[in-house]
Amino acid sequence: MPLHDWSGLPGWEGVHQIWMVELLYWLQPRLPAKYRAYIGTTPTFAIDAPPEERPDVGVRDQQAEEAVGSSVADACQEPDEEVAVAALPADKAVLVERAGRLVAAVELVSPRNKDRPSACAAYASGYAAYLLKGVHLLLVDVHRLPLRFSFADRIAEELRLEQLPCASPFAVSYRVGEPAPTGGRFLAVWRRPLMVGEPLPLIPLALSVHEAVSVDLECTYARAATAAYLH
């Protein structure tokens, strides 16, 4: 089934949920022994997050003690405003583990993952964190908007990879390899541009340096879109 133009088409959430299940069904019978695939919550990784400098809870501020009466009164004042602050929702991903250790993940990008600069930065860091933690990643983004933004390009910036621009929509797969002589690890990358109106490609999902599963994005996407009544 040709890729839809999701810039103005409703129904992505339904396709997203079904596609995740179809990807799971595709992977499960093709995994080598001792590997297990399941749909789970995207792990929360911290990248280069310095520990917060917290004061020793046993240290007292003498000035604050002397002003305790006035501070209690001040604390009872009404705030200037009170608003609900939106938090980034926890996403679902297809996760693959072996011996209880996460080894690979398949992430499908949703429009809300990149609908504002803070979301772009947070999710790009999260995707890059898989690789920094040694987890292989298949990232699929079928949404061309916003223009001039690409998670593949942002990940390359985060990891200081030299690569040609990879505009959305795309599918990109990363294999984390052995330690490199110059430091860090080797990283293999498969980039597949996606085109509206064209079939989706096959792309590998690495499980280890020597093992991988070929993922049929076209077959799984077609089943998801058909189940969601998109033709």
JODAMO-V297826 format. One record per residue. N is the residue number from 1. RES is the residue in one small letter. BURIAL is + if it has 9 or more other ideal C-beta (glycine too) atoms within 8 Angstrom, else -. D_LAST is the distance of its C-alpha to the last C-alpha in Angstrom with 1 decimal. Layout:
N RES BURIAL D_LAST
N RES BURIAL D_LAST
This chain:
1 m + 7.8
2 p - 9.1
3 l + 10.2
4 h + 9.0
5 d + 12.1
6 w + 13.2
7 s - 16.3
8 g - 15.3
9 l + 12.1
10 p - 13.0
11 g + 12.1
12 w + 13.3
13 e - 16.0
14 g - 13.9
15 v + 11.9
16 h + 15.3
17 q - 17.1
18 i + 14.9
19 w + 14.7
20 m + 18.5
21 v + 18.9
22 e + 17.0
23 l + 19.2
24 l + 22.1
25 y - 21.4
26 w + 21.1
27 l + 24.4
28 q - 26.5
29 p - 27.3
30 r - 27.8
31 l + 30.2
32 p - 33.9
33 a - 36.4
34 k - 37.5
35 y + 34.2
36 r - 32.1
37 a + 28.7
38 y - 27.7
39 i + 25.9
40 g - 28.5
41 t - 29.5
42 t + 29.8
43 p - 33.5
44 t - 35.6
45 f + 37.5
46 a - 40.2
47 i + 40.7
48 d - 44.2
49 a - 44.9
50 p - 48.7
51 p - 50.3
52 e - 51.1
53 e - 54.8
54 r - 55.8
55 p - 59.4
56 d - 61.5
57 v - 61.2
58 g - 64.9
59 v - 65.9
60 r - 66.9
61 d - 67.1
62 q - 70.6
63 q - 69.8
64 a + 66.9
65 e - 69.3
66 e - 71.8
67 a - 69.2
68 v - 67.6
69 g - 68.7
70 s - 67.2
71 s + 64.0
72 v - 63.4
73 a - 63.9
74 d - 61.6
75 a - 58.9
76 c - 58.9
77 q - 58.0
78 e - 54.7
79 p - 52.1
80 d - 51.3
81 e - 47.7
82 e - 45.4
83 v - 41.7
84 a - 38.8
85 v - 37.9
86 a - 34.3
87 a - 34.1
88 l - 31.4
89 p - 29.5
90 a - 29.6
91 d + 26.4
92 k - 25.1
93 a + 24.9
94 v + 24.8
95 l + 28.5
96 v + 30.5
97 e + 34.2
98 r + 37.2
99 a - 40.4
100 g - 39.3
101 r - 38.7
102 l + 35.4
103 v + 34.7
104 a + 31.0
105 a + 28.1
106 v + 24.4
107 e + 23.5
108 l + 20.1
109 v + 21.1
110 s + 20.1
111 p + 20.8
112 r - 23.9
113 n + 25.3
114 k + 26.1
115 d - 26.4
116 r - 30.2
117 p - 32.8
118 s - 34.1
119 a + 30.7
120 c + 30.2
121 a + 33.7
122 a + 33.5
123 y + 30.2
124 a + 31.2
125 s + 34.5
126 g + 32.9
127 y + 30.8
128 a + 33.9
129 a + 35.9
130 y + 34.1
131 l + 35.5
132 l + 38.9
133 k - 39.0
134 g - 38.3
135 v + 34.8
136 h + 32.3
137 l + 29.0
138 l + 25.4
139 l + 24.0
140 v + 20.3
141 d + 19.6
142 v + 16.2
143 h + 17.6
144 r + 19.6
145 l - 21.7
146 p - 24.6
147 l - 25.6
148 r - 28.5
149 f + 28.0
150 s + 27.0
151 f + 27.7
152 a + 28.4
153 d + 31.0
154 r + 32.4
155 i + 32.8
156 a + 34.6
157 e - 36.9
158 e + 37.6
159 l + 38.6
160 r - 40.2
161 l + 38.1
162 e - 38.5
163 q - 35.1
164 l - 33.3
165 p - 30.9
166 c + 27.4
167 a - 25.2
168 s + 22.0
169 p + 19.3
170 f + 20.9
171 a + 21.5
172 v + 25.2
173 s + 27.2
174 y + 30.9
175 r + 33.5
176 v + 36.8
177 g - 39.7
178 e - 43.4
179 p - 45.9
180 a - 46.6
181 p - 50.2
182 t - 50.0
183 g - 48.7
184 g - 45.3
185 r + 42.8
186 f - 41.0
187 l + 37.3
188 a - 34.9
189 v + 31.7
190 w - 28.5
191 r + 26.5
192 r + 23.1
193 p - 21.7
194 l + 18.0
195 m - 16.5
196 v + 13.5
197 g - 11.6
198 e - 13.4
199 p - 13.1
200 l + 14.9
201 p + 18.4
202 l - 20.8
203 i + 23.3
204 p + 26.4
205 l + 27.3
206 a + 31.1
207 l + 33.0
208 s - 36.4
209 v - 38.0
210 h - 37.8
211 e - 34.8
212 a - 31.1
213 v + 27.8
214 s + 25.0
215 v + 21.7
216 d - 18.5
217 l + 16.3
218 e + 13.5
219 c + 13.7
220 t + 14.0
221 y + 11.3
222 a + 8.7
223 r + 10.3
224 a + 10.4
225 a + 6.9
226 t + 6.2
227 a - 9.5
228 a + 8.9
229 y - 6.3
230 l + 3.8
231 h - 0.0
